[in-house]
Amino acid sequence: GEITIQIDKTHPELDLLLEAHEVEEWAFITASNPFSEKLSPAENTARHEQLVQKVKELGYVAFEGAGVPASQEWNPEVSLLILGIDEDTAVEIGREFNQNAIVRGWYGEVAELVACIGR
């Protein structure tokens, strides 16, 4: 099924997914448009493939998704919902892919935006 993640909201359907995989935390990360600089679809696709490979190498379960922007000036960004990943590792991946922030959450808690820069 489809899960919509929103900042400052809880996500019971995501909690069920966490239970099924016996983990308590997650992150939603993109590799697209580093530091909010718009790249071509081909460049973003290549970056996403690198992100997928990185997450596989680290051994996490991940699901494809799209970050839908509030502004119509931006296209949705292909992203990964990564289960069982701790905050430090998630932020490190966000930094590696030059992201300003990632979305992060824990079982039963609200989703939050976590800065990757200035930490």
C-alpha positions in Angstrom: 0.0 0.0 0.0 0.9 3.6 -0.1 2.0 5.6 3.0 1.9 9.4 3.1 4.5 10.8 5.5 3.9 14.3 6.9 6.1 16.3 9.3 4.7 16.6 12.8 2.2 13.8 12.2 2.1 10.2 13.5 1.7 7.4 10.9 -0.1 4.3 12.2 0.3 2.6 8.9 4.0 3.1 9.0 4.1 1.8 12.5 2.6 -1.5 11.2 5.4 -1.7 8.6 7.9 -1.2 11.4 6.3 -3.9 13.5 6.4 -6.3 10.5 10.1 -5.7 10.1 10.8 -5.7 13.9 12.4 -2.2 13.9 11.5 1.0 15.7 13.0 3.8 13.6 13.0 5.0 10.0 14.3 7.7 7.7 13.0 9.1 4.3 16.0 10.2 2.2 16.5 11.5 -1.3 19.6 11.9 -3.3 17.9 14.3 -5.8 18.7 18.0 -6.3 21.7 18.4 -3.9 21.6 21.5 -1.7 18.3 22.4 -3.4 20.0 22.8 -6.8 17.7 21.5 -9.6 19.3 18.7 -11.6 18.1 17.0 -14.7 15.9 13.9 -14.4 18.9 11.8 -15.7 21.2 13.2 -13.0 18.7 12.6 -10.3 18.0 9.1 -11.5 21.8 8.3 -11.4 22.1 9.8 -7.9 19.0 7.7 -6.7 20.6 4.5 -8.0 23.8 5.4 -6.0 21.6 5.9 -2.9 19.8 2.5 -3.5 23.2 0.8 -3.8 24.5 2.5 -0.6 21.5 1.4 1.4 21.7 -2.2 0.1 25.4 -2.3 1.0 24.5 -1.2 4.5 21.9 -4.0 4.7 18.8 -1.9 5.3 15.3 -2.7 4.1 14.1 0.2 1.9 11.0 1.1 -0.1 10.8 3.5 -3.0 8.8 6.7 -2.5 8.5 10.2 -3.7 9.0 13.4 -1.7 6.2 15.7 -2.9 7.1 19.4 -2.5 4.7 22.0 -1.2 5.7 24.3 -4.1 4.7 23.5 -7.7 8.0 24.9 -8.8 9.6 21.6 -7.8 8.9 18.1 -9.1 8.5 15.2 -6.7 11.8 13.7 -5.7 12.4 10.0 -5.9 13.3 8.9 -2.3 13.8 5.9 -0.1 11.9 5.0 3.1 14.7 3.2 5.0 13.6 1.0 8.0 15.7 0.4 11.1 18.2 3.2 10.4 19.5 5.2 13.3 19.6 9.0 13.1 23.4 9.4 12.9 23.6 7.0 9.9 20.6 8.6 8.2 22.1 12.1 8.6 25.5 10.8 7.4 23.8 9.4 4.2 22.0 12.7 3.7 25.3 14.5 4.0 26.9 12.1 1.6 24.3 13.0 -1.0 24.5 16.7 -0.2 21.0 17.0 1.2 19.9 19.9 3.5 17.7 17.7 5.6 16.1 14.3 5.9 12.8 13.2 7.3 13.1 10.9 10.4 10.8 9.0 12.7 10.3 6.4 15.4 7.5 4.0 16.2 4.5 5.9 17.5 6.2 9.3 17.2 5.7 12.2 14.9 7.9 12.5 11.8 10.4 15.3 12.0 12.7 17.2 9.6 16.4 16.7 10.6 19.1 19.0 9.3 22.1 17.4 7.6 24.1 20.6 7.5 25.3 22.6 10.5 25.4 19.7 12.9 
